[in-house]
């Protein structure tokens, strides 16, 4: 019988968090322990972390831009013209990069109840299908976002020096990241599936 005073096993967010005496706490994934202090240091992990930081900063910037727009309009009676296109660019940045980071961390939209209640072999097939579907959507967003960006690059947006199509840049970058992260996840199944297989 295990001594739970010396070895604690907690199941949270589909990952086994392990802490044993004399060892660093960490994530047990497919028989390997990744410490929480260092985490995943791969280039794609760093890219996903950077995308999440940029998405968070864009969200804060969008809130500040909208607050300034309301203050300038109702207090100063002088509504700036630049706030709407900038807020739209920041909103697209937060959504696109946040969605891409969500693909890498397995926290994107999915039918997880179905996937977790089927046999492991079918679960792997469903996860592979989901990864391929997300990769296809990401590729479409990247290609079409880049085309829309290039189509309107010479047209200035009202009230700013940005091109009108600048709002499509985050969509193209986020789509490309979604594609890359989905392909990575195709070859690295979800941690609970890898542990059971």
N, C-alpha and C positions, 0 to 999 in steps of 0.2 A: 504494500500500500504506500502511495506517495505521501510524503510529508508536505502538506500544503503550506506549512509555516516557512519552509525553505525554498519551495518552488511554486510560483504562482503562474497559472495559465489563464489568460483572459481572452475571450473571443469577442472581438469588436471590429466592425467595418470589414468583415470577411477576411481578416488577417489574424494570425495567432501572435499575440504579444507575449513574449516570454521573458521571464526574469528568474534566473537561477542564482544561487549563491556563488560569488566569485566571478560572475559573468556580467557583461553589459546588457541592459535591457534592450530588446530589439524586436524586429519582425521576423517570424519564422515563415519563410516562403520556400516551398519545394525543398525542404530539408536544410536550407541555408538560413543563417541568422544575419540580418542586416541591422546594425545598431542604429538607434534613433538619433544619436548625436551626429553621426556622419551621413546616414541615409544613403540613397542612391546617388552616386557622383558621376554617373554616365553623362555624356554630352546631351543626350535627349532629356534626361532628368533636369539638367541645368536649363535647357531650353524651355521646358515646360514650366519650371519655376520662374524664369524670366517672363514668360508669357503671362503667368498669373500675376506677377508684380505689376506689369504694364497694364493689365486689365483692371487691377485694383486702383492704380493711379488714375486711369482714364475715368473710372466710376466716380472717384473723388473730384476730379477735374470737371466732370459733367455736372455734378451737384453744385459745385462752386460757380460754374458758368450760368446755370439756371438761377441760382440765388442772386447773382449780379444782375441778370436780366430782369427779374422781378423787382429788385431794389431800384434799378435805374428807371424802370418804366413807371412804377407807382410812387416812388419817393422823389426822384430827381425829374420826373416827367420828360425823360430823354432816353428812349429805348435804343440801345446799341444794335446795329445791324449784324454784327459779327457773331453774336451769341448763338443764333439758331444753327448756322452751318458748323460751328465749332462743337456745339453740344451733340449734333448728329454724328460728327466724326468720332467724338469720344464715346458715344453710345455704341456705335458699330465696333469700335476698338475693344470696349469692355466685353461685348457679347461674343465677338469672333475669337478673341484670344482666350477668354474664359472657357468657351466651348471646346477649344482645342486642348487646353490643359485638362479639362474634364474627360476627354477621350483617353488621355494617357493614364489618368488616375482611376479609370473605370467608374467614374461618378457621373457619366453622361446618362441621358435618357435611355431606358431599356426596360424590357419585360423580365425583370429579375425574378419575380415569383415563379413564372413559368420555367425559367432557366434553372433555378435551384431545386425544382421538384421533378426533374427528369433524370434518368441514368447518366452517368458520367460521359459515356461515349456520345450520347445525343447532346449533352450539355456542351461538349467540345465542338460539335458540329454547329450548334446554334450560335456559340460565341464566334466561331470562324465566319459564319454567315453575317453576323452583326458587324464584325470588323471589316469585312469586304464591303458591306453596305455603307458604313461610315467612310471608308476610304473612297468609295465612288462619289459620295456626296461631297467630301472634302476636295476631291479633284475637280468636280464640277464647279464648286465655289471658287477654287483657285483660278481655273481657266476663265470662267465667265467674269469673275471679279477683275481679273487683269485686263480682259477685253474692254469692260466698261470703264476701267480706269484710263486706259489708253485712248478710248473714244472721246472722252471729255476733258483731256488734260490741258487743252488750249483754251478752254472756256473758264473765265474767272467766276468764282462764287460771289454772290451778292454780299457786300460788306466786308469781304476778307481778301487777302492776297492769294489764298489757296485756290487751286483749280476746283471746279465744280464736282469733278469726279473723284476728289480725294477721299470721299466717304467710302469708295469701293476698295481702297488700299487695304484696310483691315480685313475686309472680306476675303481678298485674295491671299493675304498672308495667313489668316486664320484657317482658310481652306487647305492651304499647303501643309500647315502644321497638323491639321486633322488627318490628312492623308498619311503623313509620315508616322504619326503616333498610332493610327489604326493599323498600319502595316507592321509596326513594331509589336503591337498587341496581338496580331495574328500569330506571331511566332513565340510570344510569351503569354500563355493563357492566364486567365484570372487566377490569383493566388490560391483560392480555395479549390479550384479545379486541379491545379498543378499538384497540390498536396494530396488530393484524393486519388489521382491517376497512378 
